[in-house]
Amino acid sequence: MTAPRIGTVMWPMQSWPEAGELWRHAEDLGFHHAWVYDHLAWRGTTPWYDAYTTLAAAAAVTSRVRLGTLVTSPNFRHPVPAAHAIRTIDHISGGRLTVGIGAGGTRRASDAGVLGGDEWSPAERADRFAEWTRLLDRLLRDPVTTDEGTFYTARDVVGEPGCVQRPRVPFVIAGDGPRGMRLAARLGQGWVTSGHAEGRDPREVVGTRLAALREAYAAEGRAPGDVLLLTGFTEEPWLESAGAFADLAGRYAELGVTDIALHWPRPGTRWDADVKVFEAVAAEHCGDAGGR
């Protein structure tokens, strides 16, 4: 059993240069990857800076840690300008970008609806998610893309010189339902889940979902990709102590989890934690897995 790679979720709440120092610190701690939520605002938190601009700046002040979104969605981004920004960040970072993609939340829960229009039904949200991801895949792979979809259009979009990573930056796709898993199996290099389901044991939830994900990969004739567990949305004591982390990480590794993301401690929220424990976890667990 291989130890999971450990990453952290950064909060885009500090202006530069303070934010830059935090990204450098994340790299110095040895985290394999560092993520940022892609929203215009999140749960009433302000300030909340743009994810792509933040990642471009973070790419310029780091050199080793992988960078990524958790997650970009169709809520307020069109695939054409998103692809342009992704290629640019991939070049700035020297090929260290991963793009997390998800269907996005509803109007009440996040920034859906900020561009106007009616609330999307669950079916339309899933349809948009699939079409958005498929078009982004083409935009990042093909020299020129023209595509007339139901929701998104691209006309003679030049993609050259392409991404540093070939054939494109990797996608980590969030989707716990059958359609999301099929999309991850078809176009993703990884899959992300939080393990949260009301009233259920998180490890049982992840195990059940992973079994379904493997079936989706088998149907596509592909080997399973990476599995990223986003912590902090269950009651598990991930940062109670370094020992508690090691125990949980080992249990999830046995299920097939390859990567774990811890939130940077944020006082006064459910993601508060002892910074010393957070740094101890990084010191004990990031070096050996980070080289994979």
C-alpha positions, 0 to 999 in steps of 0.5 A: 500500500502506497501512502497518499500524497498530501495537499492543502486547500488555501483560502483566497482571502489575503491580498498580495504579498501576504497571500504569496507568503502563504503559498510559499509556506505551503510549498516549504512545508512539503505539500504535494499539491495546493488548491483554491476554491473557484468562486466569486464568493463563498458562504458569505466570506469576504474578501474572496479573490479570484481563483485563476488570478491567484493561481497565476500569482502562486505559480510565479512564487513557487516552483515545486508544489502542484496547483489546482482548482477545487472546483471550477464549474459552469456557474460563471465560467465559459469554457473558452476563456477558462481554457485560455487562462488554464493554458496560461497558468500551465505555462507560468507554473512550468506544467504544475496545474491540475484543474478540478471540475464540478457541476457547481452549487445551486443559487442558494449555496454558492454563486450560481445565478450571478450572471442572471437567468433562471435557476438550472434544474438538476438535469440541466446542471448535469447536462451543462457540466458534461458539455462544459467539460467535453468542450474544455477537453477539446479546447485544451487538446486541439490546435483549433476548436469549433463546436456548437453545443446546446449550451456552449459555443466555440468558433475557430478558437486557437489553442496553440501552443497548447499546454505544457502538460500533454496532451493537456492539463489533468482534470480531477472531476467531482461527481458522486452520482453515476453521470459524474462518475462516467464523466470522470472515467471518460475525461478525468485523470482523477476524481474528488469526493468529500465522503460526506453523506448525512447519517452515514460513515464516511469510510463506508461512503467512500468505499461504496463510491469507489466501487461504482467509480471502478465500474465506470472506468471499466466500462470506458476501458480505462485504468482508474485514475487518482482519487482525491479525498477532500477532508473537513466536511465530515466529523472525522478528527483529521487534525486532532493530532498527527497520530489521528491523521496517520490512522485516518490516512492509512484507512483511506489508503486501504480503500484506494485513496491516492491523495488527501487535501487538508484545509489550511487552518482557519480560525473561527470556522469548522476548518480551525485547527492547531497550526502546530499539528497541521505543520507536524502532519506535513513534516511527517507525511509529505516528504515520502509521498510527495515524490511520486 
